[in-house]
Amino acid sequence: MFGKVQLSPSSYDTAWVAMVPSRGALKEPMFPESVDWIMQNQHPNGSWGLNPSHPLLVKDSLSSTLACLLALQKWKVGEQLVQKGLDFIGSNRLYVNEKNQPSPIGFDIVFPGMVSKAIELGLNLPLDTASVDKMLSNAEQKVKSNSNALSLPKAVSGTKVILHMLLKHLVKLIVGRRCWQQRNEEIFLDVTCCASAFQLLRMHGYEVGSDALAEFIDEEHFFSTVGMQYTNTSTILELYKASQVRIFQREPILEKIHGWTRNFLKSELLNRAIYDERLRNEVEYALEYSIHNVDRVENRRSINLYDVDKFAMLKTSHRWVKDTRMDQLELDWHALYSSHFMVASVHFSPELSDARIAWSKISVIGTILDDMFDIDGPREELLNIIELVEKWDEYSSVGYNSERNKIVFSALYDTINDDLAPKAFAKQGRLTCTSVHVQNLEMIKCMLKEVEWWTENLAPGIDEYIFNGTDTVGCGIYSTVYFFLGPELSENVLSSEEYANLYYYVGRVVRPLNDYRSDERESIQRKLNLCSLLVNQSNGSLAEEDARDEVRKIIEYSRREVLRMMLQTHGSLVPKAVKESIWKLSKLCHYLYARGDEFRTPGSGKDDINIVFYEPINLSQRPSKNSLMHDNHEKASRVLEFM
């Protein structure tokens, strides 16, 4: 059924997998390779885990070691390994109840649960009775008060600990879906677990219906249902998160759950009823950034919630800005930071360095071009840059009518042909510079069209305006990233109906979002904007606020379509990595335009750039905000090769 299983390198996770019994023979492991891996990967000091000698990872090693011991003891193998593991726990037993020692998430609940399981299996743990009693008592109190149960279902129960880990780590192996389809009581009797499972399964592409959450549709019924357990703030939060994974245009169950859970959480915050600071921060973040979030920022904020110590981040100097002479232009340095922050926030894996650098460079040039067409470019200069890009390799036959055009075109030409094309060829096995060149040409032609609409007082149709604006806000040139994500991206894929639909709907997210937030400013400038266009074309029947409501509907409808297509697996031609990148672009734009224009005039976004790129995770080592970002060319160029 599962074929060859790719094992996780995490000893802790592998131990939980190793404990799963075979369906046909409960006295045998379902994944014997996991048991073999445990037996072959014990450290010389008897522990399992990341780094047993690291002073900040002692509790992590204790958790990993005890989990591996449970697996070996369960199947009655590795007697000598078990004894060495017990010796390691004994030599580090004082750290178990040490409050100042950094802990993995949920350690105070999960570790006592594993201790109970170890006693049940007959393991002679080298822990004194008083320590065990204290540990179990503390765990029970934490579960009751919900002070450390932000993401764990009733974790003291060994069975549910196993289930939670299986849902998290085996969802791609269909175990989670199998349990869901069989309505496994361990999932459906625990609201938190059920909501988490729904999120995980949907976001991994499994077609699970929202009807499984129907019993949670009504707030009053939810709290009064007999046998409903663990109905606290963290449970409501998980239901709220589950209600966000709406991929169809009509999902009344999720919409109603979203309504009452959101109101409940807002009320809890307003009434100061959430006493646990971490949970309160998580609720605040979930409500404020329900849609407009990006993975990198969300991950970084999660690190802050759990007081994880810092890891070094590497930056190397890069001279691209000066090499292309763009430092001689009136470059918007905020845009330089924002460009790299955008792509680094969604494509942050080390192996995607080329993707980050490619998008940063193309985006910076695109921003300069946008300023030329939007603010101060003489028409002759605009037509000249278009002709240069059209001729491309024969640009010398055109010539430059300004030094700025020479700098901008040379930067674009050299970056695509000499920098990005060789790297993309190594990954794709074919030349891709033509595709990137065409996307940039389309972008500036669409920019010129907007200039003509504006200067000649023309009113395009709504669909024409949005589709044209899809290119002017950079959706087209963002596709540069796709060539560096790993999967082969053939011309057949790029010309497919599926890819066209993804591009269409993400454009109907990005362009309207941009217009929604710039409506007031552009109205003063008497520039075209989707909101004002809707009002004007309604012949007075649509008020300004009604037009803004219509724009919000377009955005939400299109966002769901992008999410649905991203999760679609049957008959999909576009590689999943590309679809995920398009979905992340949608999320990123919600983030950028949540309150204003974070790309051009970063507000809270400036703080996010600081915490992602510069600010140490260890709060005691934070530099002052004033020392983090300086408007100088040296630092701006360094950010382009943030790894």
C-alpha positions in Angstrom: 0.0 0.0 0.0 2.7 2.5 0.9 5.6 1.2 -1.2 9.1 2.2 -0.1 8.9 4.6 2.8 11.3 7.5 3.0 12.3 7.7 6.7 12.6 11.0 8.5 16.1 11.8 9.8 14.5 12.8 13.1 15.0 10.1 15.7 12.0 11.4 17.7 9.6 11.3 14.8 11.0 8.0 13.6 10.4 6.5 17.1 6.7 7.3 17.0 6.5 5.8 13.5 8.3 2.7 14.8 5.6 2.2 17.4 2.8 1.9 15.0 1.6 -1.8 14.9 0.9 -3.6 11.7 -2.8 -3.9 10.9 -2.6 -7.6 10.1 -0.3 -8.5 13.1 -0.5 -6.2 16.1 2.6 -7.7 17.6 4.7 -6.6 14.7 5.7 -3.0 13.6 4.0 -1.6 10.5 7.3 0.1 9.6 10.2 -2.3 10.6 12.7 -0.1 8.8 12.0 2.6 11.5 13.0 0.1 14.2 16.2 -0.8 12.3 17.0 2.9 11.9 16.7 3.4 15.7 19.0 0.5 16.4 21.6 1.8 14.0 21.6 5.5 15.1 22.2 5.6 18.8 24.9 8.0 19.9 28.0 6.7 21.8 26.7 8.2 25.0 23.4 6.2 24.7 21.2 9.0 23.5 19.3 9.7 20.3 18.6 13.2 18.9 20.3 16.1 17.2 23.4 16.9 19.3 23.6 15.3 22.7 26.5 17.5 23.8 24.8 20.8 23.0 23.7 22.5 26.3 20.5 23.9 24.7 19.4 20.5 23.4 19.4 18.4 26.6 15.6 18.1 26.8 15.4 17.5 23.1 17.8 14.6 23.6 15.9 13.3 26.6 12.6 13.4 24.5 14.2 11.7 21.5 16.0 9.1 23.7 12.9 8.1 25.7 10.8 7.9 22.5 13.3 5.5 21.0 13.4 3.4 24.2 9.6 3.1 24.1 9.8 1.8 20.5 12.6 -0.7 21.3 10.8 -1.9 24.5 7.5 -2.2 22.7 9.0 -4.7 20.2 11.4 -6.3 22.8 14.5 -5.7 20.8 17.9 -3.9 21.4 18.3 -4.8 25.1 21.8 -3.4 25.3 20.8 -0.2 23.5 17.9 0.2 25.9 20.3 0.0 28.9 22.6 2.5 27.4 19.7 4.8 26.8 18.5 4.4 30.4 22.0 5.3 31.6 21.9 8.5 29.5 18.5 9.5 31.0 19.8 8.8 34.5 22.9 11.0 34.0 20.7 13.9 32.8 17.7 13.3 35.1 18.2 16.7 36.9 17.3 18.5 33.7 13.8 17.0 33.4 12.2 19.5 35.8 14.7 22.3 35.3 12.6 25.3 34.3 15.5 27.4 32.9 16.5 24.7 30.4 15.2 25.3 26.9 12.4 22.8 26.0 10.9 21.4 22.9 7.2 22.5 22.4 4.9 20.5 24.7 7.8 18.9 26.6 6.1 19.4 30.0 3.1 17.4 28.7 4.6 14.9 26.3 7.6 13.8 28.3 5.5 12.8 31.4 3.1 11.0 29.0 6.0 9.0 27.7 7.2 8.3 31.3 3.7 6.9 32.0 4.0 4.8 28.9 7.5 3.6 29.9 6.3 2.5 33.3 3.4 0.6 31.6 5.9 -1.2 29.3 8.1 -2.2 32.3 11.0 0.1 31.6 13.0 0.7 34.8 13.5 4.5 34.4 16.4 5.9 36.5 14.1 8.6 37.9 13.2 8.9 41.6 9.6 8.6 42.6 9.3 12.2 43.8 10.5 13.6 40.5 8.1 11.4 38.6 5.2 12.4 40.8 6.1 16.1 40.4 6.3 15.7 36.7 3.0 14.0 36.3 1.3 16.4 38.6 2.6 19.4 36.7 1.6 17.9 33.4 -2.0 17.3 34.7 -2.2 20.9 35.9 -1.0 22.3 32.5 -3.5 20.2 30.6 -6.3 21.5 32.8 -5.2 25.1 32.6 -4.3 24.8 28.9 -1.1 26.8 29.7 1.1 24.6 27.4 -1.3 23.0 25.1 -1.2 25.3 22.2 -0.9 22.7 19.5 -1.3 19.3 21.2 -4.5 17.3 21.7 -4.8 15.7 25.2 -1.2 14.9 25.1 -1.0 13.0 28.4 -2.7 10.1 26.7 0.0 8.0 25.0 -2.3 6.9 22.2 -3.2 10.5 21.3 0.4 11.6 21.4 1.1 8.9 18.8 -1.9 10.0 16.8 -0.9 13.6 16.7 2.6 12.8 15.5 1.2 10.4 12.9 -1.1 13.1 11.6 1.8 15.5 11.4 4.4 13.3 9.9 2.6 10.6 8.0 -0.1 12.6 6.3 1.7 12.2 3.0 1.8 8.4 3.5 -2.1 8.3 3.6 -2.2 7.1 7.2 -4.0 10.3 8.2 -6.5 10.0 5.3 -7.2 6.4 6.1 -8.0 7.3 9.7 -10.1 10.2 8.6 -12.1 8.1 6.1 -12.7 5.4 8.8 -13.8 8.2 11.2 -11.2 7.0 13.7 -12.6 7.9 17.1 -9.1 9.1 18.3 -9.5 11.9 15.7 -13.2 12.7 15.9 -13.6 12.6 19.6 -11.0 15.3 20.1 -12.0 18.6 18.5 -8.5 20.0 18.4 -7.2 16.9 16.8 -10.1 16.8 14.3 -9.6 20.5 13.3 -5.8 20.0 12.9 -6.3 16.8 10.9 -8.7 18.7 8.5 -6.1 21.4 7.9 -3.2 19.1 7.4 -5.1 16.8 5.0 -6.5 19.6 2.9 -3.2 21.5 2.7 -1.5 18.3 1.5 -3.9 17.8 -1.3 -6.4 15.3 0.1 -10.0 15.7 -0.8 -11.7 15.8 2.6 -15.1 17.4 2.9 -16.1 20.0 5.4 -19.1 18.0 6.5 -16.9 16.3 9.0 -16.9 19.6 10.9 -20.7 20.1 10.7 -21.3 19.4 14.4 -19.1 22.4 15.2 -21.1 24.8 13.1 -23.1 26.4 15.9 -21.4 28.0 18.9 -24.2 27.3 21.4 -24.5 23.6 20.3 -20.7 23.3 20.4 -20.5 24.2 24.0 -23.6 22.4 25.1 -23.0 19.0 23.4 -22.7 16.2 25.9 -19.2 14.7 25.9 -17.6 17.6 24.2 -14.2 17.8 25.8 -11.3 20.2 25.8 -13.4 23.1 24.6 -11.0 25.9 25.4 -9.4 28.8 23.6 -6.8 26.8 21.8 -9.5 24.4 20.5 -11.5 27.3 19.2 -8.3 28.6 17.6 -7.7 25.4 15.8 -11.3 25.4 14.5 -10.8 29.0 13.3 -7.7 28.0 11.4 -9.5 25.0 9.9 -12.2 27.4 8.7 -9.6 29.3 6.7 -8.9 26.4 4.4 -11.9 27.1 2.2 -11.2 26.0 -1.4 -14.8 26.0 -2.9 -16.9 29.1 -3.5 -19.7 27.7 -1.4 -18.7 26.0 1.9 -21.4 27.1 4.4 -20.1 24.9 7.2 -16.7 26.4 7.2 -18.1 29.9 6.7 -20.3 29.6 9.8 -17.5 28.1 11.8 -15.3 31.0 10.7 -17.9 33.5 11.8 -18.5 32.3 15.4 -14.9 31.3 16.1 -13.6 34.6 15.0 -16.1 36.5 17.2 -15.4 34.2 20.1 -11.6 34.8 19.9 -12.0 38.6 19.4 -14.3 38.6 22.5 -11.7 36.6 24.5 -9.0 39.2 23.7 -11.3 42.1 24.4 -12.3 40.7 27.8 -8.7 39.8 28.6 -9.8 36.2 29.2 -6.7 34.6 27.8 -4.2 34.5 30.6 -1.5 32.5 28.9 0.7 35.1 27.1 1.9 32.7 24.4 -1.7 31.7 23.5 -2.8 35.3 23.6 -0.1 36.2 21.2 -1.0 33.3 18.9 -4.7 34.3 18.9 -3.8 37.9 18.1 -1.6 36.9 15.3 -4.1 34.4 13.8 -6.8 37.1 13.8 -4.7 39.9 12.4 -2.9 37.8 9.8 -5.6 35.2 8.9 -4.9 35.6 5.2 -2.2 38.2 4.7 0.7 36.2 6.1 3.9 34.8 4.6 5.6 31.7 5.8 9.0 33.2 6.6 7.5 35.9 8.9 5.0 33.5 10.4 7.8 31.0 11.2 9.9 33.8 12.7 7.0 35.0 14.9 6.4 31.4 16.0 10.1 31.2 17.1 9.5 34.3 19.2 6.5 32.6 20.9 8.6 29.7 22.1 11.8 31.4 23.2 14.0 29.5 20.8 17.7 30.5 21.0 19.3 32.1 18.0 21.0 30.5 15.0 23.6 32.4 12.9 22.4 33.7 9.5 24.9 34.3 6.8 25.1 37.3 4.6 27.7 37.9 1.9 28.6 41.1 0.0 27.2 41.5 -3.5 28.1 44.3 -5.9 25.3 43.9 -8.4 23.7 47.3 -7.8 27.0 49.1 -8.4 28.1 46.9 -11.2 24.9 47.7 -13.1 25.3 51.4 -12.3 21.8 51.5 -10.8 23.2 53.2 -7.8 23.4 56.3 -10.1 19.7 56.3 -10.4 17.1 57.6 -8.0 16.5 54.1 -6.7 13.8 53.5 -4.1 15.9 51.6 -1.5 12.8 50.5 0.3 11.9 48.7 -2.8 15.2 46.9 -2.8 14.7 45.6 0.7 11.1 44.8 0.0 11.9 42.9 -3.2 14.3 40.5 -1.6 12.2 40.3 1.5 9.2 39.2 -0.6 10.9 36.3 -2.2 13.0 35.3 0.8 9.8 35.2 2.8 8.2 32.5 0.7 11.3 30.7 -0.9 13.6 30.6 2.0 15.2 27.1 1.7 19.0 27.2 1.2 18.8 25.4 -2.1 16.5 28.2 -3.5 19.2 30.9 -3.3 19.2 31.3 -7.1 15.4 31.8 -7.1 15.7 34.5 -4.5 18.5 36.4 -6.2 16.8 36.1 -9.6 13.5 37.5 -8.4 15.3 40.3 -6.4 17.2 41.5 -9.4 14.4 41.4 -11.9 12.0 43.0 -9.3 14.4 45.9 -8.7 14.7 46.6 -12.4 10.9 46.2 -12.7 10.4 48.8 -9.9 12.6 51.3 -11.7 10.7 50.7 -15.0 7.4 51.2 -13.1 8.6 54.5 -11.8 9.6 55.6 -15.2 6.1 54.8 -16.6 4.2 55.9 -13.6 5.9 59.1 -12.5 8.4 61.0 -14.6 9.2 59.3 -17.8 8.9 61.4 -21.0 6.9 59.6 -23.7 9.9 59.4 -26.0 12.0 57.8 -23.3 9.2 55.2 -22.7 8.9 54.3 -26.3 12.7 54.0 -26.6 12.9 51.5 -23.7 10.1 49.5 -25.2 11.9 49.4 -28.6 15.1 48.4 -27.0 13.5 45.4 -25.2 11.6 44.5 -28.4 14.8 44.4 -30.5 16.7 42.7 -27.6 19.8 41.2 -29.2 19.7 43.9 -31.9 19.5 46.7 -29.4 22.5 48.5 -30.9 20.4 49.3 -34.0 18.0 51.3 -31.8 20.4 53.4 -29.6 19.6 55.2 -26.3 17.9 58.5 -26.0 18.9 58.9 -22.4 21.6 57.8 -20.0 18.9 56.4 -17.7 17.6 54.1 -20.5 21.1 52.9 -21.2 21.6 52.0 -17.5 18.2 50.3 -17.1 18.3 48.3 -20.4 21.9 47.2 -19.9 21.1 46.0 -16.4 18.0 44.1 -17.7 19.9 42.6 -20.7 23.0 41.6 -18.8 21.1 40.2 -15.8 18.9 38.0 -18.0 21.4 36.9 -20.6 24.7 36.7 -18.6 23.5 36.0 -15.1 20.2 34.2 -14.9 20.1 32.3 -18.2 23.2 30.1 -17.5 21.9 29.2 -14.0 18.4 28.4 -15.4 19.9 26.3 -18.1 21.7 24.2 -15.6 18.4 23.5 -13.8 16.1 23.3 -16.8 18.3 21.9 -19.5 17.1 24.5 -22.0 17.4 28.2 -22.6 14.8 30.2 -20.7 16.0 33.8 -21.3 13.4 34.3 -24.0 10.5 33.6 -21.6 11.9 36.1 -19.1 12.6 38.6 -21.8 9.0 38.3 -23.1 7.5 38.7 -19.7 9.4 41.9 -19.2 8.4 43.2 -22.6 4.7 42.4 -21.8 5.1 44.3 -18.5 6.3 47.5 -20.0 3.8 47.4 -22.8 1.0 47.0 -20.3 2.6 49.9 -18.3 2.4 52.1 -21.5 -1.2 51.1 -22.0 -2.1 52.3 -18.5 -0.3 55.6 -19.2 -2.4 56.0 -22.4 -5.6 55.2 -20.5 -4.7 57.8 -18.0 -3.4 60.6 -20.2 -6.2 60.2 -22.8 -8.9 59.8 -20.2 -10.0 56.3 -21.5 -12.0 53.8 -19.6 -11.2 50.1 -20.2 -13.4 47.3 -19.3 -13.1 45.7 -15.9 -11.6 42.4 -17.1 -9.3 44.2 -19.5 -8.1 46.5 -16.8 -7.4 43.7 -14.3 -5.7 41.5 -16.8 -3.5 44.3 -18.0 -2.7 45.2 -14.4 -1.7 41.6 -13.7 1.5 42.3 -15.6 2.1 45.8 -14.4 2.2 44.7 -10.7 4.8 42.0 -11.5 2.9 38.7 -11.7 4.5 38.0 -15.1 8.1 38.7 -14.1 7.6 36.7 -10.9 7.5 33.6 -13.1 11.3 34.0 -13.3 11.3 32.3 -10.0 9.7 29.1 -11.3 12.7 28.1 -13.4 14.8 27.9 -10.2 12.4 25.8 -8.1 13.6 22.4 -9.2 10.9 20.8 -11.4 11.2 20.9 -15.2 9.0 23.7 -16.6 8.4 22.9 -20.3 6.8 25.2 -22.8 3.8 22.8 -22.8 3.3 23.6 -19.1 3.7 27.3 -19.6 1.2 27.3 -22.5 -1.3 25.0 -20.7 -4.8 26.1 -19.8 -4.1 25.2 -16.1 -1.1 27.5 -16.0 -3.2 30.3 -17.7 -6.0 29.9 -15.1 -3.5 30.1 -12.2 -2.0 33.2 -13.7 -5.5 34.7 -14.4 -6.7 34.2 -10.8 -3.6 35.2 -9.0 -3.8 38.4 -11.1 -7.3 38.9 -9.9 -5.9 38.8 -6.4 -2.9 41.0 -6.8 -4.2 43.8 -9.0 -7.4 44.4 -7.0 -5.5 44.3 -3.7 -3.1 46.9 -4.9 -5.9 49.1 -6.1 -7.9 48.6 -3.0 -5.2 50.0 -0.8 -4.2 52.8 -3.2 -7.7 53.9 -4.1 -7.6 57.1 -2.0 -4.2 58.3 -3.3 -5.0 57.5 -6.9 -8.3 59.2 -6.7 -6.5 62.4 -5.7 -4.1 61.9 -8.6 -7.1 61.2 -10.9 -5.4 57.9 -12.0 -7.2 54.8 -13.1 -8.2 52.5 -10.2 -10.5 49.5 -10.1 -12.6 51.0 -7.3 -13.2 54.3 -9.2 -13.6 52.4 -12.5 -16.5 50.3 -11.0 -18.2 53.5 -9.7 -17.8 55.3 -13.1 -19.1 52.4 -15.1 -22.1 51.9 -12.9 -23.4 55.4 -14.0 -23.9 56.4 -10.4 -25.7 53.3 -9.2 -22.7 52.1 -7.2 -21.5 54.0 -4.2 -17.8 54.2 -3.5 -18.0 51.8 -0.5 -20.2 49.4 -2.5 -17.4 49.4 -5.2 -14.9 48.6 -2.5 -17.1 45.7 -1.4 -17.2 44.4 -5.0 -13.4 44.5 -5.1 -13.2 42.6 -1.9 -15.5 39.9 -3.4 -13.3 39.6 -6.5 -10.2 39.2 -4.3 -11.8 36.5 -2.1 -13.3 34.6 -5.0 -10.0 34.5 -6.8 -8.0 33.6 -3.7 -10.1 30.5 -3.2 -9.7 29.5 -6.8 -5.9 29.8 -6.5 -5.9 27.7 -3.3 -8.2 25.1 -5.0 -6.0 24.8 -8.0 -2.9 24.6 -5.8 -4.3 21.7 -4.0 -5.6 19.9 -7.1 -3.7 16.7 -7.9 -5.8 14.8 -10.4 -5.0 15.7 -13.9 -2.7 18.6 -12.9 0.1 19.4 -15.4 1.7 22.3 -13.5 4.4 21.1 -11.0 3.3 21.3 -7.4 6.3 23.5 -6.5 5.1 26.1 -9.1 1.5 26.0 -7.9 2.7 26.4 -4.3 4.8 29.4 -5.4 1.8 31.0 -7.1 -0.3 30.4 -4.0 2.4 32.0 -1.8 2.5 35.0 -4.1 -1.3 35.4 -3.4 -0.6 35.2 0.4 2.3 37.5 0.1 0.2 40.2 -1.6 -2.4 40.0 1.1 0.4 40.6 3.5 1.8 43.5 1.5 -1.5 45.3 1.2 -3.0 44.4 4.6 -3.0 48.0 5.8 -1.4 50.0 3.0 1.4 49.5 0.5 4.2 47.7 2.4 6.2 47.4 -0.8 6.6 51.1 -1.4 6.1 52.6 2.1 6.8 49.8 4.6 5.3 50.3 8.0 5.0 47.1 10.1 6.8 45.4 7.2 10.0 47.3 8.1 9.9 45.6 11.5 9.4 42.2 9.8 12.4 42.8 7.5 14.4 43.5 10.6 13.3 40.4 12.5 13.7 38.1 9.5 17.1 39.4 8.2 18.9 41.1 11.1 17.4 40.7 14.5 18.8 37.9 16.7 16.3 35.4 18.0 17.7 35.6 21.5 15.7 38.6 22.8 18.5 39.6 25.3 20.8 40.2 22.3 18.5 42.4 20.2 20.1 45.6 18.9 18.1 48.8 18.9 15.6 49.3 16.1 17.5 52.4 14.9 20.7 50.3 14.4 19.0 47.7 12.2 18.2 49.4 8.9 20.1 52.3 7.4 19.4 53.9 4.1 22.8 53.3 2.6 23.8 51.5 -0.6 26.2 49.1 1.0 23.6 47.4 3.2 21.0 47.5 0.5 23.3 45.6 -1.9 24.3 43.1 0.8 20.8 42.0 1.3 20.6 40.7 -2.3 22.6 37.6 -1.4 21.1 36.8 2.0 21.3 33.1 2.3 
